[in-house]
């Protein structure tokens, strides 16, 4: 897509340049019908750049509108849901994020299987929201019983996502108000 990648060097745009191009993309496709996939995509790109620029309050209504349009016209909505869930999580609205993340994770398990990297990432996002909501037992169960075995099997033990899952498990073990000495020792062992 000409709005996201440099024609000369092939690198993805980022920062202020990408943000300016996202606004230009939105303005270019705004006149198209609401159901036009490029118009919807431009809204998603704009919402993503606002979020990446930490302009979360501005990103939220754009991402909500993007999700509504993708659902209304039968466009692929998983990316829109993920971006919205991430924005909600960044805003500290973990309860709302978790509703979307559970839905995304369940859909990816059903369509891609438990060992797909995108499924594991979706589960990791859900675990992060669970930890933010102090649902430590649920987070521990998800990470320990489902995500880590799948990540170790299909990715590698040194893959960034596997390492992140280990960190999530250690956080859930250590932050649980009912933690035992064994929980703290396990968390320490994981983090070494």
N, C-alpha and C positions, 0 to 999 in steps of 0.2 A: 504494500500500500504506500503510495507516494507521500502520505502524511506522517508516516512513522519511521521511515528508513531513508538514509542518505543515498542518492543514486550514485554518487562518485565513489564513496568508500564502503558502502554497505552497512555501516553501523546504524543502530537504532538511535533516533533522536532522544534526548533526555533534558531534564531541567527546564529552564526558561524557554529554550527554543521549541521543545516538544509542547510545552504549554501554549505558546503562541500559535503553533501549527494546529493544535487541537481546536483552538478558538476559530482559526481560519477554516478548518474542516467543517466545523459546526455551521458557520455562516454560509459556506458554500452549499451544503446539503439541506439547509433549513427550509428552502422553498419547495423541496420535493414533498410528495405525499407522505403522510405519517407512517404508512406501511412500508415505505422504501427502506430496504436493509441498510443502505449507505447512510441514510439519515439516522437510523437507530444506532448504527455503529459509531457515527460521529458523536452522538450523545454519550455513548459508553466511553469513548476515548477521552472526551472532555471531562467527564466525571472522574475517570481514572487519574488524569493529570492534576485535577484539583485536589484529589485525595493525596497523591504523591507529593504535592506541594504543601501538604499539611493544612489545606484550606477545607477542613472537614465539614464545617457547617454549610459551605457553598456546594461541596461535592454531594452531600446527602440528597437534596431534592433532585439533582440531576440524575443520580444513580437510581433513585426510586422511580423517576419517570422512565428511565431506560429499561428497567425491569418490567414496568407496566406495559410498555410498548412491545417488548419481546414476547411477553405472555399473550397480549391481545392479538398479535398477528402471527402467532405460532413460530416465532424465530427461536433459535437456540438461546435458552435462558440461563444455563448453568453459569456462564461467565458473568452475566449480569447479577445473578444471585450472589455469587462469590464476592464480587466487588462491593456490593451493597453490604453483605455480612461483614467484610473486612472494615468498611467505613464505620459501621455501627460499633464494631469492637474497638476501633480506634477512638471512638467517642465515649467509650466506657459503657455502652448499651449492650452488654454481653447477653442479656436475656433475649433481646430481639435478634441478635446475631446468632445465638445458639439455635433458635427455631429454624432459620435458613440453613445453617450449617448441618443440622441433623438431616434435613430434607436432601441437601446436596450429597451428603455422605451416603445415605440410603440409596439414592438414585445411582450413584457411581458404583456402589457395591453390586447393585442389580445389573447394571449395564457393562461395567468394565471388569468387575471382579475385585476381590480384596487385595490382590497383589499389584495392581496397577498404581503407578506413582501418583497419578492424579487422585485416586481414591485415598491413598495413604495421606496425601497432603490435605484433602478435605477432612479426614478424620483428625489429623493434627490440629487443624483450625477449630474443630468442634471441641477437642480436648482443652485447647487454650481458653475457650469461652467457659467451659465447665470449671476450670481452675479459677477464672475470674469471678465466677458465681459461687465459689466455695463448694462445688459439687465434686469434691476431691475423690470420693469413693467411685463415682461414675467415671471420672477421668482416669483414675488408676486402672479400672477394669478395662476400659476401651483401649488404653495404651498398652497395658501389660498383656492382655489376652488376645487382642486383635491386631493392633497396628504394628507393634514391635516385631512379633513373629513374621508378619507379612513383609515388613521392611527388610528384616535380616535375610529373608529367603529370596526376595526378588531384587532388592537393591544390593547394598553391601553394608557391613557393620560400620564402615567409615564414610558412608554416604551422608551428605549434609542433613537429609531428612531423617535418617535413622538416628543421627546424633541429636537432632532437635527433639525427637520423640523420647530419647533417653533423658534429656533435660526436662521435658514436660513431666515424665514420670517422677523424676527426683523432686521437682517442684511440688507435685501433688502429694508425694509422700511427706515432704518436710513442712508443707503449709497446712496439712490437715490438723485441725485442733485436737483430734483424738489420736495423734500419732504416738507410736510407741518408740522405745529406744531402738528396737529392730528396724522400724521404718526409717529412722534417722541414719542408722548405720547403712541401710540399703541405699538411701539417697546419697550418702557420702561416697559409697563404693561406686555408684553409677557415675558420679561426677569426676571420678579420678581417672 
